[in-house]
Structure formats: C-alpha cells, structure tokens
C-alpha cells in the first residue's frame, strides 16, 4: 500500500513574524484569514488574551474571512502552544493531543463553510479548569484546509491565532543560563580583538511567558569603557528552553573573564530577578607574541651588530 506523503503549511499569527514549516505548492486562488471578533473582550485585537480564574467559562468569537475565489470548507479546533528546537513559538500539529489551552477550547462547530469574499463569525468557549496552574498557558484557535491532490500527496494548510490564558495569582518571572559554550578565533592581528562566539541556552524556570535580554560584557584594554553586546530573545514558554548565540569582541590576554547577564521580562512588563554568570575566555595573543619575537630578534641583531662593529674598530685602531 502506498503511504501518503503529507506536506503541511502552517501560518501562525503570534505577535511575532509569521512562521512556516515545510512548504508545498498551494493553489493561488485559495486564501483566507482569521482575526479575533470585536466584542466585550476588545475591538482591535491581534490575539486572544484572558485573565482567568479556575472554573470560569469564557465566551468569545473569531472572524474567518475568505479572500479567495473558491468556497472554503475548514476544520476548526484548539491546539496547545509549544517551542521548536530553534526556540520559536508554534502550535502542536493536528495529530498531537492537547492537554492545556487546546483542550479547553470548544468551537461551536468543528467545520465551517465560508463563501468567497465573505466573513463568518465562529463562537467558541474556553473552559478553565478548577485547578489551573498559576502563570501563562498558550495555545490557539486553528483553521485547517485539508485536500488530497493525488494518492501520494496531500496538502494541509493551517492558519491560527494565538491564545494566552493567564492565572496571575502565584505567577513567577524567572530564567536561568545553561550550557554555556565558547568559540574563540585565532588572535593573529596584534592590534585588534578576536571574535568570540558565545552559545548558551535560556531556560524559563518561571510559569509566565517571557522575553529575555542577554548582555555580554568583556573588559577592554584600549578604552575606558567595556565592550558590551546586548541581544533580546524571542518569547519563551514556561519550562521551555531557547538557544542564543552572540558574537563578542574580546582582547586576547591568555585568559579573560566575560560577564553574562540575563534579564527576564514577562509579556505584562514584570521584570524578574537578573541572572549573572562569569565565564573565562582563553585567547592566546599570537599576533602580539609574534610582534614581541620580532622586536626581540631586531634588538638582538642590533646589539650583536653593534658589538661586532665596535670590535672591528678597536682592532683597526691597534693595527695602526
């Protein structure tokens, strides 16, 4: 039996830029969009955000607009949020069971038909469990168009809008630095610092969705100010980790301390405890050593040559 090869094109509307997985060629006349409906929860929302209590049932709606020329028959369901290996936020696939927000979402219908140029309103509920854990819980409302092009190839295009359900009581904002790794270039230029690649993992040890500011500082020997690089990471879910890579110039001085500072900030603006870590960069100043060797060789040649000339002059004076 021929196994079907499934290509999935996923568009996630998540505050951040649109994210894609593997892409297959889709019909150009098929296009749609979804956005939170204007109601008592807000009039110009880009995603669903709720401050919830345990046992509460939230009623909301989403607008689904058909921008194409064909009638659309879409599946609608909830999905949990997750983090990719590269640290990007995304939603679980349709074949993965939801245990959090995706399981709490219940659309009024699991299938909807939208005519070309029309917008349909789809109502849904979010049933918050009585024992909801403190912090942020992320998922989304997913609309999916599945079509079998051939017996061997199927297309599954999904467009989703993010949803965050927050239980602020007991929420914590914290992060940690893990798995620090250094890559140091060879220091051939005696008059310039070497590029040092610092790789590390940021672990969200709290229970809220956070962004992190990573600052790396190395002491400079040619100016009063230190050399500092600052980088902001993407959003990170609780109990997830995210790789970060930074390029920092370090003056080669055999060994040198580099300070890493991590500042976690929740999406609501709460700043967590700042984390500090010091690492030692080993950078042998080959260029400076070569310059010193050349200077030493030049001085030695000069001294030997000067003594030889002086001796020759003394010898000539005696002979006269």
C-alpha positions in Angstrom: 0.0 0.0 0.0 1.4 3.4 -1.0 1.9 5.6 2.0 0.7 9.2 1.6 3.3 11.9 1.8 1.9 14.8 3.8 3.2 18.3 3.4 2.0 20.8 6.0 2.0 24.6 5.5 1.3 26.3 8.8 0.8 30.1 9.3 0.7 31.2 12.9 -0.4 34.7 13.9 1.7 35.1 17.1 2.7 38.7 17.9 6.0 37.8 16.2 6.6 37.4 12.4 4.7 34.6 10.5 6.4 31.2 10.9 6.4 28.5 8.4 7.2 24.8 8.3 7.9 22.8 5.1 6.0 24.3 2.2 4.2 22.7 -0.7 2.7 24.4 -3.7 -0.8 25.6 -2.9 -3.5 26.8 -5.3 -3.2 30.6 -5.7 -7.0 31.2 -5.6 -7.2 29.8 -2.0 -6.6 32.3 0.7 -8.2 33.2 4.0 -7.6 35.0 7.3 -8.8 34.8 10.8 -8.9 37.5 13.5 -10.5 37.9 16.9 -14.0 39.3 16.7 -14.8 42.7 18.1 -16.9 42.3 21.3 -16.7 42.9 25.0 -13.2 41.5 25.1 -11.8 44.2 22.8 -12.2 45.8 19.4 -8.8 45.7 17.7 -7.2 42.5 19.0 -4.4 40.6 17.2 -4.7 37.6 19.5 -6.8 36.2 22.4 -5.6 37.1 25.9 -7.6 36.3 29.0 -7.0 36.8 32.7 -8.8 33.8 34.1 -10.0 32.2 37.3 -10.3 28.5 37.9 -13.7 27.1 36.9 -14.5 30.1 34.7 -16.0 29.7 31.2 -15.0 32.4 28.7 -17.2 33.1 25.7 -15.6 34.7 22.6 -15.6 34.6 18.8 -13.3 34.6 15.8 -13.9 36.1 12.3 -12.9 33.9 9.4 -12.7 35.7 6.0 -12.4 34.0 2.6 -10.1 36.1 0.4 -10.1 33.6 -2.4 -12.3 32.8 -5.3 -13.5 29.3 -4.1 -15.8 28.2 -1.3 -13.8 27.2 1.7 -14.7 24.2 4.0 -12.5 24.5 7.0 -11.9 22.4 10.1 -11.7 24.4 13.4 -10.1 23.2 16.6 -7.9 24.3 19.5 -4.2 23.4 19.9 -1.6 23.7 22.6 1.5 26.0 22.2 5.0 24.6 22.0 8.5 25.6 21.3 10.6 24.4 18.3 14.2 23.2 18.5 15.3 26.7 17.4 13.3 28.4 20.1 10.4 29.7 18.0 6.8 29.5 19.3 4.4 27.4 17.4 1.3 25.2 17.8 1.1 21.5 18.0 0.1 19.6 15.0 -3.4 18.2 14.5 -2.1 14.7 15.2 -0.8 15.7 18.7 -3.3 15.6 21.6 -3.8 18.8 23.5 -3.7 18.9 27.3 -3.8 22.6 28.0 -5.4 25.5 26.2 -6.1 23.4 23.1 -8.2 21.1 25.2 -10.0 23.9 27.0 -11.2 25.5 23.7 -14.5 24.3 22.3 -15.7 25.8 19.0 -19.5 25.8 18.4 -18.8 23.7 15.3 -15.7 21.8 14.2 -16.4 22.6 10.5 -17.3 25.8 8.8 -18.0 26.9 5.2 -17.1 30.4 4.0 -18.2 31.8 0.6 -15.7 33.8 -1.5 -15.4 37.4 -0.2 -17.5 36.6 2.9 -16.7 36.7 6.6 -18.2 34.2 9.1 -18.3 34.6 12.8 -17.5 31.4 14.8 -18.2 31.4 18.5 -16.3 29.3 21.0 -15.9 28.8 24.7 -12.8 28.4 26.8 -13.5 26.3 29.9 -10.8 27.0 32.5 -10.1 24.0 34.8 -10.7 24.5 38.5 -7.1 23.5 39.3 -5.5 25.8 36.7 -1.8 26.2 37.5 -0.5 29.7 38.1 1.1 31.6 35.2 0.6 31.8 31.4 -0.9 29.0 29.3 -0.5 29.3 25.5 -2.4 27.7 22.7 -4.5 28.9 19.7 -7.6 28.6 17.5 -6.7 26.7 14.3 -8.4 26.7 11.0 -7.4 24.0 8.6 -7.9 23.2 4.9 -7.0 19.6 4.0 -7.1 18.5 0.4 -5.7 15.3 -1.3 -4.0 16.4 -4.5 -3.1 12.9 -5.6 -3.0 9.4 -4.0 0.6 10.2 -2.9 0.5 13.8 -1.9 -1.9 15.6 0.4 -1.9 19.3 1.5 -2.8 20.6 4.9 -2.8 24.4 5.2 -3.4 25.8 8.7 -3.8 29.4 9.9 -4.0 30.0 13.6 -4.4 32.9 16.1 -2.6 32.8 19.4 -4.4 32.5 22.7 -3.0 33.1 26.2 -4.9 32.2 29.3 -3.3 33.7 32.4 -3.7 32.9 36.1 -1.8 35.8 37.7 -2.1 34.7 41.3 1.1 32.9 42.1 2.7 33.8 38.7 6.5 34.0 38.7 9.0 35.5 36.3 12.4 33.8 36.3 15.0 32.3 33.9 18.4 30.6 34.1 21.5 30.4 32.0 22.6 26.9 31.0 25.1 25.1 28.7 27.5 28.0 28.0 29.9 27.2 25.2 32.7 29.4 23.8 34.3 29.5 20.3 37.4 31.7 20.0 39.0 32.8 16.8 42.8 32.7 16.5 44.3 36.0 17.5 46.7 36.8 14.6 46.1 40.6 14.5 48.1 42.2 17.4 46.1 45.4 17.1 42.5 44.1 17.2 40.3 42.0 19.4 39.3 38.4 18.4 35.7 37.4 17.7 34.3 35.1 20.4 31.1 33.2 19.8 29.1 32.6 23.0 26.4 30.0 22.8 24.0 29.3 25.7 20.6 28.0 26.5 18.0 30.2 28.3 15.6 28.1 30.5 12.3 29.6 31.5 12.2 28.5 35.2 9.1 30.5 36.0 5.5 30.0 34.9 4.9 33.0 32.7 5.6 33.7 29.0 8.8 35.8 28.9 11.3 37.7 26.8 14.9 37.8 27.8 17.6 40.5 27.4 21.1 39.0 27.3 24.0 41.3 27.9 27.6 40.1 27.5 30.4 42.3 28.7 34.2 41.9 28.2 36.8 44.3 29.6 38.6 46.4 27.0 42.3 47.2 27.3 42.3 50.1 24.8 39.4 52.2 26.1 37.9 53.2 29.4 34.5 51.6 28.6 34.0 47.9 28.5 32.8 46.1 25.3 29.2 45.1 25.6 26.7 43.3 23.4 23.0 43.2 24.1 20.5 40.9 22.5 16.8 40.3 23.0 15.5 36.8 22.7 12.1 35.7 21.3 9.3 34.8 23.6 9.8 31.7 25.7 7.1 29.4 27.2 7.3 28.2 30.8 9.5 25.1 31.3 11.0 25.5 27.8 14.5 26.5 26.7 15.9 28.6 23.9 19.3 28.7 22.2 21.1 32.0 22.0 24.3 32.8 20.0 26.2 36.1 20.3 29.4 37.4 18.8 31.5 39.4 21.2 35.0 41.0 20.5 37.5 40.0 23.2 41.1 41.3 23.5 43.4 38.3 23.7 45.1 38.3 27.1 45.6 34.5 27.6 42.6 34.3 30.0 39.9 36.9 30.4 36.6 37.0 32.3 33.4 37.7 30.3 30.2 38.5 32.2 26.8 37.3 31.0 23.7 39.0 32.4 20.2 37.7 31.8 17.1 39.8 32.5 13.7 38.0 32.1 10.6 40.2 31.4 7.1 38.9 31.3 4.7 40.0 28.5 2.9 42.2 31.0 6.2 44.0 31.8 7.1 42.4 35.1 10.9 42.1 35.4 12.3 39.0 37.1 15.5 38.5 39.0 18.6 39.3 37.0 20.9 36.3 36.5 24.7 36.7 36.3 27.3 34.2 35.1 31.0 34.7 34.5 33.0 32.6 32.0 36.7 32.6 31.2 37.8 33.1 27.6 41.2 31.6 26.7 42.7 33.6 23.9 46.4 33.3 23.2 47.7 36.6 21.7 49.7 35.0 18.9 49.9 38.2 17.0 51.3 40.2 19.9 53.7 37.3 20.7 54.9 37.4 17.1 55.5 41.2 17.3 57.4 40.7 20.6 59.5 38.0 19.0 60.3 40.2 16.0 61.2 43.1 18.3 63.4 40.8 20.4 65.1 39.5 17.3 65.7 43.0 16.0 67.1 44.2 19.3 69.4 41.1 19.5 70.6 41.7 15.9 71.3 45.3 16.6 73.3 44.5 19.8 75.3 41.8 18.1 76.0 44.0 15.1 76.9 47.0 17.3 79.4 44.9 19.3 80.9 43.5 16.1 81.4 47.0 14.6 82.9 48.3 17.8 85.3 45.3 18.0 86.3 45.8 14.4 87.0 49.5 15.0 89.2 48.6 18.1 91.1 46.0 16.1 91.8 48.5 13.3 93.0 51.1 15.8 95.5 48.7 17.3 96.9 47.8 13.9 97.6 51.4 13.1 
